[in-house]
Amino acid sequence: MNVEQAAFVGITALSAFGWRDDNASVAFFFYQRPADGQGSTLRDEWGLEAFWCFQLTPQLDLTPSAVFYLRSGRVSQDDPVAIFGLRLRYIL
């Protein structure tokens, strides 16, 4: 990905929702694409990301996440795009 400028601003809540070992975050992101002069179809993009990491056991946590592209760099329409994920981490 060729990016000229990028900016991220976010906030994290430790002990989210009253749970001691959980945390939740939300962030805004912006990528500015350079003008390549070759007719590139990539555009500037921006959006939001949110996740909640919660501890299931002392060695296991689960993190659902969502990324919302309010303007995607690869889609020609300005329709929002959503990507959802789920991470499971086990610490040996």
C-alpha positions in Angstrom: 0.0 0.0 0.0 1.5 3.3 -1.1 0.6 6.0 1.5 1.7 9.6 1.6 0.3 10.5 5.0 -1.5 8.6 7.7 -3.2 9.6 10.9 -4.7 7.7 13.8 -6.5 8.9 16.9 -8.0 6.7 19.5 -9.0 6.0 23.0 -8.7 2.9 25.2 -10.8 2.1 28.3 -8.9 -0.2 30.7 -11.1 -2.3 33.0 -13.8 -1.8 30.4 -17.4 -2.2 31.4 -16.4 -2.9 35.0 -14.3 -6.0 34.2 -10.8 -5.7 35.7 -8.8 -7.5 32.9 -10.8 -6.3 29.9 -10.1 -3.3 27.7 -12.0 -1.7 24.8 -10.8 0.8 22.2 -12.1 2.9 19.4 -10.0 4.8 16.9 -10.4 7.0 13.8 -7.9 6.5 10.9 -7.1 8.4 7.7 -4.8 7.4 4.8 -3.9 9.9 2.1 -2.8 8.4 -1.2 -0.2 10.1 -3.3 -1.1 11.4 -6.7 0.9 9.0 -9.0 -0.1 10.6 -12.3 -0.7 7.2 -13.8 -4.5 7.1 -13.4 -4.5 5.0 -10.2 -7.9 4.0 -8.9 -6.8 4.1 -5.3 -8.4 7.0 -3.2 -7.9 8.5 0.2 -9.7 6.4 2.8 -10.9 6.9 6.4 -12.9 5.1 8.9 -13.3 3.7 12.5 -12.0 0.7 14.3 -13.4 -0.7 17.5 -12.5 -3.8 19.6 -13.2 -5.3 23.0 -10.6 -7.7 24.5 -12.0 -9.7 27.3 -10.2 -12.2 29.5 -11.8 -15.7 29.6 -9.1 -17.3 31.8 -5.7 -16.1 32.9 -4.2 -17.6 29.8 -7.0 -17.1 27.3 -8.6 -13.9 25.9 -11.1 -13.2 23.1 -11.2 -10.1 21.0 -14.1 -9.3 18.7 -13.4 -6.3 16.4 -15.0 -4.2 13.7 -13.5 -1.9 11.1 -15.8 0.5 9.4 -14.5 2.1 6.2 -16.5 5.3 5.8 -14.6 5.8 2.6 -12.6 2.9 1.2 -9.6 3.5 -1.0 -10.4 0.5 -3.2 -14.1 0.9 -3.8 -15.3 3.5 -6.3 -18.6 4.2 -4.4 -18.8 6.0 -1.1 -20.8 3.2 0.4 -19.5 2.2 3.9 -17.6 -1.1 4.1 -17.6 -3.2 7.3 -15.1 -5.9 8.3 -15.6 -8.0 11.4 -13.1 -10.1 13.1 -12.6 -12.4 16.1 -9.2 -13.2 17.7 -8.5 -15.9 20.2 -5.2 -15.7 22.1 -3.8 -18.4 24.3 -0.6 -17.7 26.3 1.5 -20.7 27.0 
